Amino acid sequence: MPSPPRDSLPKRTPAIVTPRAESGHRSVTWVGHSTVLLQLGSLNVLTDPVWSERASPLQWIGPPRLMTAAVDFDALPAIDVVLLSHNHYDHLDAATVRRLAARFPKAAWLCPLGLIPLLKRLGVKDPVERDWWQSVATPVFAATCAPAQHFSARGFGDRNDTLCCSWVIETDGVRIYFGGDTGLHPEFGDIGSRLGPFDLVMLPIGAYEPRWFMRTVHCNPEDAVAAYRVLSAASGVAPPCLALHWGTFRLTDEAVEEPPARFAQRWREAGYPDSTNWTFAHGETRRIEGNDRPTSA
């Protein structure tokens, strides 16, 4: 099935506050794939940042971008925290890490176990790694590394030498869940009960066909709805769900436009309102309504 032409999917102009927002301003902007800019009060957070043209160790071969990064790199606000879920090239891009480390040398880089040597080689000064259920606490934010069901590798012979994870970050009275890259797994209930309730849940919905091969490592739309159901039931609230991991790189066999349409159908069938299905256009920004709970930092 052919991919759509470059930059033909819907786009929006990001609404970013630079260099920082004020307390009480909480927003999320989808840059593309699993790259998200969170502006949580004065804290600026990036997830799995990728600005390169290909999700590959080589920029002349490998999956090319279908959509240009929706936030120009030079337009980024001052980045304070980077959350990394694992070491695949569509989530941990060496060129982007080098650029961010050089431009924002004081940013905190939070990663799962085993990634410190790589990040230091790429110029990150003091990366912090955590195992599942371990936390980082600072005067400004708290973050907890949580389970994910995926695999890691950057070459031959290093499969699963490093950890894969999801993250929960808490600051300015809000708590956000970033699912990283994952299949549907039994730990979602514990994540919701132990680390929720959440003001925003971010889950992958794409890169799922052929299903016999991808089932254990990538959620399809049905799995994403099931994960959300468990996360929100365990924490007792039903926050918006931002759909990630689709429409930016063609990694698998399903049509590029299929994941969001299928996710929307399954979302409605599950009885959730359209207002909480946050399937964005690239570059779209929305405000997060927080509950102003105390940060556990």
C-alpha positions, 0 to 999 in steps of 0.5 A: 500500500503506497504512502501518502505524499510528503506533508499531505496529512493535516497540520496546525500551527503550534501555539508555544510559549517561549521561552517559558509559560507561567504557572497554571499554563499547561499545554501539549503539542504533537511534534510527530510520532512519539515526540511531544512538547509539554509546557507544564507551568514553567517546565518544558518537557520533550518526549522521545525527540526525533527531528532527523529525516529518517528513523535510522542510523543512516540518513540515506536509508531507512524509513523517511519522514512522511511529515516534517517535524511540526515544531521547527527545532530552532523554535523550541522553547528552553527545554528542561526535561527529556523523557526517553522510553527506549533506544530504537531509532524512531525514539532515540535519534543520535543527531537530535540528542546531540543538537538538544544536548548542545543547545540545552546543556542543563536539561535533565535527561531521564532514561531507562536502565542501560542508556547512560553510556550512549547518551554520554557519548552523544553529549548529554552531561548527566543523564539519569536512569531508572528501573521500573517503579523508581522515581526522580524527585526535584524541587520542580518536578517528580517523574517515575519510570513505569513498565512497558512491553517492547524490546530494545536494540540499536544494532546486531547482538544488543537486543534487550541489553537495555530497558524499555519503559513508560514515564509519569511526570508530575509538576505544576499540579498536573500528572501526565502519563507517557506510554512510550512504545508498547504492546498491551500488557498486564501492568497498566492496571498497576500503573493507574492505581500506583501512579494515577490519577492522570490529567493526560494519558499519551498512548501509541496507536500505530505500527501494528501490522502484520498483527502476528508479528507486532502484537506483543510490541505495538498497541493497535487502536483496540489495544490502546483503548483497552490500555486506556480503560484499565489506566483510567479505571484504576485511577478513577478518572477519565482524562483525555488520551493523546494518540501517538506513534502514527502518521510520521514514519511508515514502519509497518503494513497498515495504511498511514491514515488507518490508525486514527480512524480506527481508534476514533471508531473504537473510542466511540464504541467504548462509550468515551466522548469524542472530546477526550479523544485527542488525535491531533494534527501534526503541530496541534496544541491543546491546553490541559485542564489540571486538578491542581494537585500537589506535586510529590517532588 
